[in-house]
């Protein structure tokens, strides 16, 4: 995977983060497939989804660095909406 992800990125730091995330995704995927308990499996699948989404964000941010600012603002707004529910 290292040669393919390096060609995806122009920024070395994002490429390294993508590589790390991908290695964690592979480990979590293997563990998730081996688990019989659904609650643990659901948590692992959530972690897998979160890392996969972050990798997608890294690919976009490589070409458009301002995406992180947008993402941070969106996350803050989403957290504010959730806190207003309680």
N, C-alpha and C positions, 0 to 999 in steps of 0.2 A: 504494500500500500504506500510505502514511502515515496517511490518514484512517481506514482500517479498523483498524490496529493501535492507534491512539490511543484508539479506543473500547473496545479490549480491556482497557486498563490504567487503574487509578486513580493509580498512582505514575509520575511523569514519568521518573524514571531508568530504570525497567524498560522503559518504552515506547521510550526512546531506544536502549537496548541491543538491544531486539528489532528496531528499525529497522535498526541497524547490522548485526546478525547476518543479517537478511533480505537486505540489499544484498550482503553477502559470499556468501551462499548463491546468489543469482542469478548472480554472477560465476563462482563455482566450478562451478555447474551448466552454464553455457555452455562453459566450458573443458573440463569432463569429457566433454561430448557431442562435442567436436571432436577429442579425443585417440584415436589408434589403439592406443597401447600400453596393455595391460591393467594392468601394475603401477602405472603412474602414475595411470591411471583409477581403480584400486582405492583408492589413497591419497586421491585427491580425493573419491571417494564416501564414504570414511570421515570425511573432514573435513566433508562435507555432512551426513552423519548426525549427527555430534557437535554441529554448530551447530543443526540442527533440534531435537535433543533438548534442548539448552540453552534454545532459545526456548520449548519446551513447559514447561520448569521455570520460566521467567520468568513465564509466564501463570499458573501455579499459585501461585507465590510472591507475585504481586500481591495475591492474596486471603488467602494464608496464609504470612506472612513466615518463620515457624519452619521451613518446608520446607527452607531453606538449611542449618540446623543438622542436620536429619535427613540431608540429602544429603551433607554433609561427613562425618558419622559413618559413613555407608554406604560412602563412597569410601575412608576410612581403613581400614575393616574389609576391604574388598575388596583394597586394596593390601597389607595385612598377610597375607591369605590367599595372594596371589600370591608374596610374598617368602618365605613359609614353604615353598614348593614347591622352592626352590633350595638 
